[in-house]
Every structure is written in C-alpha cells, then in structure tokens.
C-alpha cells in the first residue's frame, strides 16, 4: 500500500523524518519497502509569470512570451497554447529539464525565434492522462521561482508499506495513523464530517433486501440528488495521483479517496439507471451474466454475490460495479452503497474471474463494520463539497447480523512466559489500550478481559494479544534463548524392534535393492540341496504342499526360489533383499522352536543398469556383496567389519564369514555352480545372510559421540602400491590407518588393476589430510604423506611401482 506522509499527518501530528517512521513501522510488522517521491520527474519545473505575450511573426498559432521564473532575466519562450496570456502564473520547464514523457528541454529556434524553455500543460507534467487542451494556469497563491510540487503542495513523500494478510486494518491511511500514534504516543484525530440534509428520508425512498445474512451482514445506502459530475478539485486529484490512482470524476474520486483514507470500499450508482426503489443482495443464478465497468461480460456461478435493482444485476458485490449503472457526465442523482460482505465469497469470485480490485483486496481481508458508518458519511460530505447537490436525511439500511464485540481472556503472566521476557501488567494494559482495546482489571486468578476494537478482526485469541504486546515492546529487543529441555537424553526410550527393522528396510531400498517377501515354509528338497542338517529343521505336521513342509531355518532357500522365479519370467538382473524370521529346532524352547531375525541379500546378473553409459559385460561379484554388507555396518556407525575364510556351508564357494569385533554377524559367498544350476542361475549367484538380532545388540550397545564439523579444507593425495598375492586390501587399509600420521583423516580404495601378463596387483588409494586448527600447506602434507608411506612399506611386503 502507498502511504502519503502528508495525508498521514492530517490524522496524527507526526513531525519526524520519513526514515524514522519507516524504521519504527517496520519493527511493528509493517515493513516499508521503499520511500519515494511520485513527482520526482517534475521537481525541476518552476513557477513562472508570463510578462508579455505577442503573436509569432511567422505563425498564426504560436505566441512569443517573456516569462519571469525568478532568474536574473526573463526567458523568451515560444508557446503554442491558445490559452496563454500575459499575467498568468504557469509551470515552466527551463533548459536542461527532462519531463515525465522523456522530453529534455533545450535552447532552440522555433521558426526563427529563440525559445529557452517550455510552458507546460497538465498532461505534459504527468498530472493528467488525457491530453490537455492548453497550458496549466496556476493559482495566484503560487510564488514565482518556486518548485512546482511545492507550489501545488503535492505529496512528495510516499511510503510503500507491505501489509501482511492479517492486518486488514492497516490498508488505509487511518489504520497506519493508528499505529503511528500508538508508536510515538501521539493524538489521533479524524476529519470532521458535517453536512446539511433535506427532503424525504432515504429509508422511505429505497428498500434494502438481503437474501443471505451470512453473505452480507449489513448494507447501507445514502441518496444524493442534484449533483454535477465533473473533475475533482486539484487537492483530491493530486493526492490520488501520488498514490498511483487515476482521477475519474468528483463522485467516483470521493469513493476512492475514502477507500484509501478509511479502508471502506464504497460504490456510487446512478440512481436514475436503477429500476424500482429496491436494492437486492443475492447470489447469482448459475449461468447469469453481467457486464462490469471494464466493459467485459462475466459469466457467473451460484457462488457469486450480486447487487440488483428490481429488474437486473447492477454490480458484482465487493468486486466491481456494473456498466449498466455507472455514473456518467450527465448523472444527477447518486445512490451511495456502503456494505460489508463475507470475505471468502469475495475472494473466490475475484480469483475465479481474475478480476482483482482495490475494493475486493480489502473485502477479502475484512472491513470494519462499525466504522463503515463514518466512512459513508465522510464520502457524502466530500461529494457535496465537490459536486454540490442535496443529501437525503437518514439512510436506507438492513443489518441482519449486527457486529458483536468479543471478549478475550488475557493473562499478563502468560505473555511473559510465551515471549521469554518480563511483561509488566501495566505495560500490557497500556499497550492494548493504545491499540484500541478495552481492558478490564485483572481478577484474582490473573486474568483480564480484553475487548478488541471492531477494526481489529485479526485479534481472536489470547496468543494474538500476546503477539501485539510483543511487537509493540519490540521483537528485536527480546534476546534469543533456547527453550529449557527438562528431559535428559539418557531417559530416551530405546528403539523398538519395529523401528530397527524399518531402518534396515530403508537401507536396503536406499542401496538399490528390491524387497522380497517369501512364505515362512520351504521344502525339505530345497534344504537338502543346501546340505542343511536335518536336526535343525522344524517340520510342518499338516503342510499345504510337499514344497512347503518345513519352517525355514535360513532365508537362503526362499531367496534362491525368488531368483529362480524371476529368471523364469525373464528378469535375470536381480538385486534382492529379504528381512524376516527363521525357525530352528530347539527342544528347550517352550514351542520346541526358536525364532531369530535375519537379513538376506541375493545378487545375480549385470552389475549396472542396462543402457548407456553403463558397461554391458560387468556382472555382480564379491566386491558388490561385500560392499553392501560393509555399507550396512557403516550405516549403523559400527566398527569396520572383518571378513575371513569360513567352513560348514559346502554350497558356498567361497564361504566368507562376517564379524564385527568379537560378534559373528553372518556369512556371504557365491553359490557353487551345481547348486546354482538347480535354481536356473545363468551367471554367478551371490548371497549374504546376516543375524540382525546380533546386529541390533551391537547398535544398542554403541555410545553415540559428537565430533565438531571441520572448519578447514582437506588436502588429498593418491598412493599406488604394487601388492603381491597374499596381502589383502583390508590389511593395507589397516596399515595405513595404523601409521599414525597426525593430520591423516581418511583413506579410500579408488582403483584396482591386475596386469594381463601376471605379476603384482596395482592398488590406488586416496588419502585425505586435514588439520583441525589451520589450513594445510603442501610441504606439511608432503612430509606427513611420505612418512605414512614409509611406515606402510616397512610393515608390509608392498612396493611403489
């Protein structure tokens, strides 16, 4: 919203600078986006007096003028306006001045006569959108040499205020004046409204009919007769121009003036164009049409609200008037509408029709129902002042839902608690009273009753009142403070089994695996293929079929069956995981069977997805299955897993055990070709099965720690070693970590190469160095890196190639 500082000062005597006002309003929640001068382009235009005017010797329409602009000598100016005359005060653009249209005045010769300036019209000064018939003649109150904006008392300081949706009360000069008066402890005064009325009472001439009180709680109308429609006085036109509004006529300008001054949208109907002596407020009929003031025909729905006369719709309620009832140059009688509409109905209509207006913008956010009476009389007073005429006494009105003030319980102690700073009761009372609230005494329980003013529709609960106290106190004055945590982290409830299993599933899906859900029953035949001891099997007394006659003692049979099924369906590239329970025979258990949680992983087929740029011939291998297990261990922030040669599962070759510390987690390996053929495998088939009960015990026993985030950049060095057979990657990684370089941070294997002609493998590691307190220099890193390499070379039979 654009706010004229001069207009604001008519309501409250603020004498500070615009910058001070902007800073205070911003801290109150009314952010000032810009302070500007809307008449900046004509600040260099001055007032001049025409001393002489003569006909141009070579033109029948040009005049030779001498104009006094307060300089050392009068200026010769050639003027083409027919209304220029000696003795007039006129606006003059001297040489070097650039007018709003972009024209820069230069000294020139016009048909042989020197011209050192330009006498301007209103349109050339940007004070009128229509082309002026002649030059602008200024009143005698102006002084020669005075800047034109100063001479005309134009509003040269305008603040662009950003209004939040809840502060509908600040969408007017009055609303921001209230905030200013409260902030600077200034008085607030409203313009006096007084006018004579005569003739029959308005209520006897027009009836108001409201179909749905929820859509329109009140509708009032004033009648004015004998008006003369014409331009508004300069002071109204200039003020509307300052805030970006186009002056139209004295009647329409009066409604717009009050809209921005008091925040109450109004509408003036030509009463002669209204059929009958009734105004109806009703919802549109589905498919009904109306032509609005912009000349567009609008198709309506049953949710749109209309203002109608006895025969037809004449306005789209709260949005825009209808073309059929607009004021014209020959209009003499006015019906002035002042109403309140349901915000939701206006918002939906304006959005659906893409028809935003200053009126709908305010109705959408809520308008002061009580204050609308004063706004209506203020508009009548302006119309009588600028257009003449006679106002009928009284008003035609219907108010099926009168405004009911609401009382809100307010606790000063609660305000102190929520804001985090002591808010004395006296300060709370003073603040709320300055905002227009009525505050009762605090009762013995510490509660006061606060009745907000009717224009503060956003104050609905105690928290709203506390927010008001806080913003007036100054949110910038409230020091930030973390809330007190009364509960110790040691008392946090342990993670449930369901939550732990959910984390395992999240890891599997995040690693690109697809979850497999199998029956808990398998067949003895599948277990015989895997050479599982019959003593651990739990047979089913009444199996559904021969291939489901035993409870699964491990996940491998089900996973391998899923592999067989997918390959049979043409899906050979598989990355599967299963999270489930297994059942083993245990005579000491109450049910003679013991359950345990297991995580199974199966890989078969291509390592990478099909298509460019992935290689086609790479199949899943040991590094893939091992990497998934290592990633799982890292995911739960456990120590690194150790992998060793295992025995006991003859169908796995190799059979690799997985341990973390002293805890056995499970095994991984490749299904030997004979067994894999039984499950239709076409490429190496890798499988892993982990004990998640043991994994959970490790996770629960882990003590979380905190390491500060690094504040300095890392430095990386690559190291390539020739590694003979028998030296494992794990052994190399351990040797690098054990070297004890003080600035060493991490190591990663990034490449492995085995020469085709045989010989030692080439392994490339990337080592990261970082200092906790400074940025490393190359010489520091080189020294530490070389010492680390020598330590590894001394410990293991590896060399630098």
C-alpha positions, -999 to 999 in steps of 0.1 A, spaced: 0 0 0 12 35 -9 10 59 20 13 97 16 32 112 46 13 145 42 -20 126 43 -9 107 74 0 139 92 -37 150 88 -46 123 112 -17 124 137 9 152 142 40 132 133 69 156 128 98 132 125 116 121 93 103 95 68 132 73 76 125 73 114 88 65 106 98 37 83 122 21 108 95 22 136 67 8 114 90 -19 101 97 -31 136 60 -31 143 54 -55 115 45 -30 87 76 -33 65 85 -3 44 98 -14 11 105 20 -4 103 57 2 98 76 -30 87 109 -45 59 102 -71 65 137 -86 103 134 -88 102 139 -126 87 175 -122 107 186 -92 128 208 -115 97 225 -130 93 260 -116 65 286 -113 68 314 -138 48 345 -146 40 354 -182 51 391 -186 43 396 -222 26 377 -250 28 385 -287 19 367 -318 46 349 -336 55 368 -369 58 336 -389 29 315 -374 -7 320 -368 -9 297 -338 24 303 -319 30 330 -293 62 348 -283 63 351 -245 86 365 -219 84 346 -187 98 355 -153 110 323 -135 128 341 -107 161 343 -126 183 373 -134 164 379 -166 130 369 -181 132 340 -205 120 341 -241 97 311 -247 77 302 -278 43 287 -268 17 270 -290 -12 270 -265 -42 292 -273 -49 300 -237 -16 316 -228 -19 352 -217 1 379 -200 -1 380 -162 -7 342 -158 13 320 -134 23 289 -153 46 259 -149 79 264 -168 104 237 -177 137 255 -183 167 244 -204 181 210 -192 149 198 -175 136 164 -185 98 160 -184 79 127 -174 75 118 -211 113 118 -216 114 151 -234 145 171 -225 142 209 -229 169 225 -250 176 261 -262 163 262 -297 149 284 -325 113 279 -335 106 295 -369 135 318 -364 126 328 -328 147 318 -298 130 297 -271 147 290 -238 121 269 -220 86 254 -222 53 264 -207 37 230 -197 2 216 -197 -11 191 -171 -6 161 -195 30 171 -202 37 172 -165 21 137 -160 -7 153 -139 -34 141 -164 -38 110 -185 -59 129 -211 -42 153 -235 -47 188 -222 -64 215 -243 -40 242 -232 -13 251 -207 -18 247 -170 -27 280 -153 -16 281 -117 -35 299 -88 -22 332 -76 -11 317 -43 19 302 -60 52 322 -59 74 329 -89 106 307 -89 90 282 -66 93 245 -74 60 234 -89 54 204 -65 60 228 -35 37 255 -50 9 230 -55 15 213 -21 19 179 -38 25 148 -17 62 144 -25 69 117 1 52 84 -3 60 52 16 54 18 1 41 -3 30 40 -41 28 8 -52 47 6 -88 59 -28 -106 51 -39 -105 88 -36 -67 91 -66 -56 70 -70 -26 94 -37 -11 80 -50 -10 44 -58 27 49 -42 60 60 -63 58 92 -51 23 100 -14 33 97 -21 65 115 -34 45 145 -1 25 145 19 57 142 0 75 170 5 44 193 42 41 185 51 77 191 25 84 218 7 110 196 -30 120 195 -52 107 167 -80 128 151 -105 121 123 -117 146 97 -149 164 108 -180 153 89 -209 177 88 -234 184 60 -270 196 56 -297 171 46 -332 178 34 -361 162 17 -378 128 24 -359 102 45 -338 78 24 -354 49 41 -387 58 28 -374 61 -8 -353 29 -11 -358 -6 5 -329 -29 11 -334 -67 8 -306 -91 18 -311 -127 7 -284 -144 29 -273 -125 60 -241 -146 61 -230 -133 28 -239 -96 36 -243 -88 73 -251 -51 66 -260 -29 36 -265 8 38 -273 34 11 -273 72 11 -292 92 -15 -278 124 -30 -297 145 -57 -287 174 -79 -250 167 -82 -229 180 -111 -204 154 -123 -170 169 -133 -133 169 -123 -124 168 -87 -106 197 -70 -69 197 -75 -60 187 -40 -80 154 -44 -67 148 -79 -31 154 -69 -34 132 -38 -49 103 -58 -21 106 -84 5 105 -56 -7 70 -45 -10 57 -81 -47 62 -86 -63 77 -117 -87 106 -110 -120 100 -128 -147 124 -116 -157 141 -84 -182 114 -75 -160 84 -82 -129 101 -68 -148 107 -35 -154 69 -31 -118 62 -40 -105 89 -16 -124 74 13 -113 39 3 -77 47 8 -83 71 37 -105 49 58 -103 15 42 -140 12 34 -149 3 -2 -179 23 -15 -197 24 -48 -217 52 -64 -247 41 -86 -265 64 -110 -299 63 -93 -318 71 -125 -305 38 -140 -318 17 -111 -352 1 -117 -377 3 -89 -370 16 -54 -353 -15 -40 -317 -28 -38 -314 -66 -35 -283 -85 -24 -285 -121 -37 -264 -149 -51 -263 -152 -89 -282 -178 -108 -260 -204 -124 -250 -191 -158 -262 -155 -152 -242 -127 -168 -232 -92 -160 -211 -66 -179 -187 -49 -154 -172 -14 -155 -143 -26 -176 -167 -35 -205 -162 -73 -201 -192 -96 -199 -188 -120 -170 -203 -155 -167 -214 -161 -131 -219 -191 -109 -243 -196 -80 -215 -187 -55 -211 -152 -69 -228 -124 -50 -247 -97 -68 -262 -63 -62 -295 -60 -81 -323 -35 -86 -359 -46 -91 -351 -60 -126 -314 -68 -131 -280 -71 -116 -262 -38 -113 -229 -47 -96 -207 -77 -87 -207 -73 -50 -174 -63 -34 -155 -66 -67 -167 -42 -94 -197 -22 -104 -218 -29 -135 -216 -9 -166 -254 -5 -167 -255 17 -135 -222 36 -137 -220 73 -131 -219 94 -163 -212 130 -172 -250 138 -172 -258 119 -139 -275 140 -113 -287 115 -86 -265 92 -66 -272 61 -46 -241 55 -25 -235 19 -14 -217 11 19 -218 -26 28 -199 -55 44 -195 -88 25 -183 -122 36 -145 -123 28 -145 -158 14 -172 -151 -11 -155 -120 -25 -121 -138 -27 -135 -167 -46 -153 -145 -71 -123 -122 -77 -99 -152 -81 -122 -171 -105 -129 -141 -127 -92 -129 -125 -107 -95 -115 -87 -81 -87 -96 -46 -74 -88 -23 -45 -122 -30 -31 -120 -68 -34 -85 -67 -19 -100 -51 13 -132 -71 14 -112 -103 11 -93 -95 43 -122 -80 63 -137 -45 67 -146 -26 99 -184 -30 101 -188 -4 128 -165 22 112 -183 18 79 -210 43 90 -184 71 95 -168 62 61 -202 65 44 -209 100 59 -173 111 50 -179 102 14 -212 120 13 -195 151 27 -169 150 0 -194 146 -27 -215 175 -16 -183 196 -13 -170 188 -47 -202 181 -68 -229 200 -50 -264 186 -46 -285 177 -16 -283 147 7 -315 130 18 -317 126 56 -312 92 72 -302 61 53 -317 31 37 -302 1 55 -305 -35 65 -283 -51 91 -295 -87 98 -262 -95 116 -250 -66 138 -214 -66 149 -209 -83 182 -177 -75 201 -159 -105 216 -141 -106 249 -108 -125 251 -92 -137 283 -57 -123 287 -31 -133 313 -1 -110 317 19 -138 332 12 -159 301 26 -131 279 58 -131 299 61 -169 296 55 -170 258 77 -140 250 105 -151 272 109 -116 288 91 -100 317 60 -81 306 46 -60 335 9 -58 338 9 -21 335 28 -22 301 4 -48 288 -26 -27 298 -11 4 283 -2 -13 250 -36 -30 245 -54 2 254 -33 22 229 -43 -3 202 -80 5 209 -88 -25 231 -110 -22 262 -92 -39 291 -108 -48 324 -89 -52 357 -70 -84 364 -90 -107 386 -75 -127 415 -67 -156 391 -45 -133 370 -70 -129 340 -82 -98 324 -109 -95 298 -98 -77 266 -123 -65 240 -106 -57 207 -118 -28 186 -141 -37 157 -114 -29 131 -90 -55 145 -106 -86 131 -73 -105 135 -74 -105 173 -93 -137 180 -74 -154 209 -50 -148 237 -20 -156 216 -29 -128 192 -30 -103 221 4 -115 233 18 -110 198 6 -74 199 23 -68 233 55 -84 219 56 -64 187 50 -31 205 76 -40 231 100 -47 202 108 -82 190 143 -70 183 147 -63 220 139 -98 230 171 -118 233 171 -152 216 171 -180 241 168 -217 236 140 -234 255 149 -253 285 150 -291 280 138 -307 312 142 -343 300 176 -360 299 187 -377 267 197 -406 288 160 -412 296 150 -416 259 131 -447 252 151 -474 235 145 -481 198 118 -507 192 123 -537 171 98 -525 146 118 -492 142 151 -510 139 137 -533 111 123 -502 94 158 -487 93 171 -519 78 144 -518 51 153 -481 44 189 -491 40 181 -519 16 159 -497 -6 184 -468 -4 211 -492 -17 190 -500 -47 178 -534 -36 142 -547 -40 125 -562 -11 115 -598 -14 87 -613 8 85 -651 9 65 -677 27 79 -689 60 76 -725 47 101 -742 24 106 -777 12 129 -804 25 142 -808 -10 155 -773 -12 172 -777 22 188 -810 10 203 -790 -19 219 -767 6 231 -797 27 214 -783 59 214 -806 89 180 -823 94 183 -819 131 177 -781 129 146 -784 108 111 -778 122 87 -799 101 51 -789 95 25 -815 106 -1 -807 80 18 -789 51 0 -772 23 22 -789 -2 53 -810 -4 75 -780 -12 62 -762 19 66 -789 45 92 -773 68 97 -740 86 126 -722 70 158 -725 91 175 -698 70 165 -672 43 186 -687 15 161 -712 2 134 -686 -2 157 -661 -18 171 -687 -42 135 -696 -51 128 -660 -58 158 -659 -81 146 -690 -99 111 -675 -103 124 -641 -117 148 -658 -141 119 -679 -154 99 -647 -160 128 -631 -180 142 -609 -152 178 -620 -148 193 -589 -133 184 -592 -97 193 -572 -65 171 -587 -38 169 -584 0 146 -601 25 140 -592 61 123 -619 80 125 -645 108 139 -680 107 129 -710 128 153 -737 142 145 -767 163 153 -762 200 140 -788 225 145 -763 254 123 -736 239 86 -736 250 74 -742 215 104 -765 206 114 -739 180 134 -708 183 129 -677 162 156 -653 150 158 -623 127 178 -625 95 186 -602 66 193 -619 33 207 -604 1 209 -620 -33 227 -606 -64 225 -621 -99 232 -608 -134 245 -574 -145 263 -552 -121 250 -520 -137 216 -510 -152 210 -517 -188 217 -489 -213 243 -462 -220 267 -453 -203 269 -485 -182 292 -513 -194 273 -543 -206 296 -572 -196 302 -565 -159 284 -589 -136 278 -587 -99 307 -601 -79 323 -605 -45 330 -567 -42 293 -559 -47 280 -582 -20 309 -573 4 303 -536 -3 266 -539 6 275 -555 39 302 -530 47 278 -502 39 252 -517 63 277 -517 91 288 -481 83 251 -471 82 248 -480 118 281 -463 128 297 -496 139 334 -505 138 346 -519 105 335 -555 97 362 -582 93 359 -609 66 375 -643 69 375 -678 53 346 -699 66 337 -735 65 305 -755 71 284 -744 41 296 -765 13 272 -749 -12 291 -716 -9 324 -712 -27 339 -691 -14 323 -691 20 332 -658 39 324 -651 75 315 -616 87 324 -604 122 323 -570 139 347 -571 168 340 -605 186 305 -607 173 297 -631 144 272 -614 121 268 -640 93 283 -651 60 285 -642 24 296 -661 -7 290 -674 -41 265 -703 -46 286 -731 -61 277 -738 -97 260 -772 -92 236 -757 -66 231 -725 -87 221 -746 -117 193 -761 -97 179 -725 -94 184 -717 -131 212 -692 -125 229 -680 -157 257 -661 -141 275 -661 -107 249 -660 -79 260 -642 -47 242 -644 -14 246 -630 21 227 -638 53 232 -617 85 220 -621 120 201 -589 127 195 -598 163 233 -597 169 234 -565 148 208 -549 169 227 -557 201 258 -541 186 238 -510 177 221 -507 211 255 -510 229 270 -482 208 276 -450 226 269 -420 204 295 -393 202 300 -359 186 328 -346 165 329 -309 156 324 -302 119 357 -295 102 364 -258 97 393 -261 73 396 -276 38 410 -311 32 441 -320 11 441 -353 -8 470 -374 -21 468 -406 -42 491 -436 -35 496 -465 -58 512 -497 -45 523 -530 -61 507 -556 -39 517 -593 -42 494 -622 -37 486 -628 0 484 -592 10 448 -582 14 432 -548 9 419 -549 44 455 -554 57 467 -525 36 439 -502 49 447 -512 85 484 -505 79 477 -470 65 454 -462 94 479 -475 120 507 -454 105 497 -427 129 501 -396 108 488 -367 129 469 -350 102 456 -381 85 418 -382 82 406 -410 59 416 -435 32 396 -449 2 405 -475 -24 397 -459 -57 412 -483 -83 425 -519 -86 444 -532 -117 458 -567 -124 483 -569 -153 473 -593 -180 508 -608 -181 506 -615 -144 525 -600 -116 516 -579 -86 483 -561 -85 482 -523 -86 460 -507 -59 454 -470 -58 443 -454 -25 431 -418 -20 443 -404 14 427 -373 30 447 -350 53 432 -322 73 443 -300 103 417 -291 129 431 -256 135 446 -243 103 448 -246 65 474 -271 55 504 -262 33 517 -285 6 550 -290 24 532 -301 56 511 -326 37 540 -339 16 561 -346 48 532 -364 66 523 -383 35 559 -396 29 562 -407 65 530 -426 62 540 -444 30 574 -454 45 556 -468 75 534 -490 53 563 -501 31 582 -511 63 552 -531 76 540 -550 45 558 -566 15 545 -540 -9 564 -516 -31 559 -485 -51 556 -494 -88 
